[in-house]
């Protein structure tokens, strides 16, 4: 990966249909600490099943996390989800 960073093993998908909360969600994601990850925005894809299929089809990492645009994460949320305490890799 670039700048000596490890290659991310996780992609974070944000599903958005234009809710005003999207900006806060994106900002919180940009302030994540502890791990590297890819971010992909899935915009205006409905119904949810189509958005979910797009995530599965386009994901190029081993794991992914799906966020709705009204979710505002704690600064370590991606790390905690991807690498939970106890050392077991999350499969959710």
N, C-alpha and C positions, 0 to 999 in steps of 0.2 A: 504494500500500500504506500501511498505518498507520505513524505515527511517522516519516514521511519515508524509510522503508526502501524500496528498490526492490522491485517485484513479483517474487516468486520465479519462476524459470523451471524449477525442479526440485522434484519431490516425492520424498520418501524414504518408501518403504513398508517397514514391519517386519512380517514374517510371524511369528505366535506361536500356539502351541498349549499354552501354559502352562509352558514350561520355566523353571526358576528363574533362568536366565541373562538373561531378558528385562529385568529391572531394570537390570543393568549395561549392556546394549545401549542402553536408553532414556536412561540417564544419560550415556553417552558421546556419544550423538547430541545431547543438550541442551547439551553443552560444545563443539560445533563452532564454529570460527572461520572468518572469511574470506568467507562468503556467506550469503545467506538462502535458506530452502527451506521447503516445507510438509512436515509429518510426518503420515502416516496409518498407523494400526495395523490390520492385517488379522488378526482373531482367530478362531481355531477354524474356518478354512475349509480343507477337505480334499476331494479330493486337491490336490496342488500345482497341477495344471492349472486347477482352479477358482479357487484363490487368484490365480494369474497372470492369469486372465481378469478377475477382479474389479479387479486393479490397472490393467489396460489400460482397462477400461470406466470406472472412476471417476477416472482421472488427468485433472486439469484444467490441467496444465502441459505445456510442450513436451517435457520430459525427465523420466524417473524412475529412481530407484535402488532396487533391491530388497535388503533385508537379511533374513537369518534372525535369529531372536532370540538366537542364541548368538554373534553377531558383535559385537565391541567395537572400535569405530573409533578410529584416531588422531584428535587434535583438528582436523586439517586435511583429513581424508579426503574429505568431501563436496566441498570446494573443489577438491581435486586430481582427483577423478573428474569433476566437472562442468566444470572449467576446467584441463585438463592443461597441463604445461609445453609451450611451443611455440605456445600460443594456439589450438589446434584444439579445438573443442567435442567432448566425448565423445559417442559414439552407442551406448555399451554400457550 
